[in-house]
């Protein structure tokens, strides 16, 4: 997730919030982007895709839930995770609830010279988290 550095204080205090949760908690973002795929938290699968949305990158753990590739057609109550640009290097998801993600750490937007290193780190971290979070509970009892 990329954001403008001006939003960092509120994200540090409240986490990433959907527009509805921000309104409910009276949290005003300094900068706000559009909602082309409906309201929610927009997360990319690539650590450098969509970096034009801000100078601060946030690595997040997410629970995708039920997925769809269909835009919600303005349905404010869409409870499915929308997958945009499915299968492309710009694939992203829109989480419908704030409870589906947690920020792990932040980084500054990468420049092209270390993009491949960031991608390798992203893949390694993803593998570690998958092993930790998707591990069969029976195998941990041995």
Secondary structure, 3 states (H helix, E strand, C coil): CEECHHHHHHHHHHCCCCHHHHHHHCCCCCCCCCCCCCCCEEEECCCCCCHHHCCEEEEEEECCCCEECCCCCCCCCCCCEEEECCCCCCCEEEECCHHHEEEEEEEECCCHHHHHHHHHHHHHHHHHHHHHHCCCHHHHHC
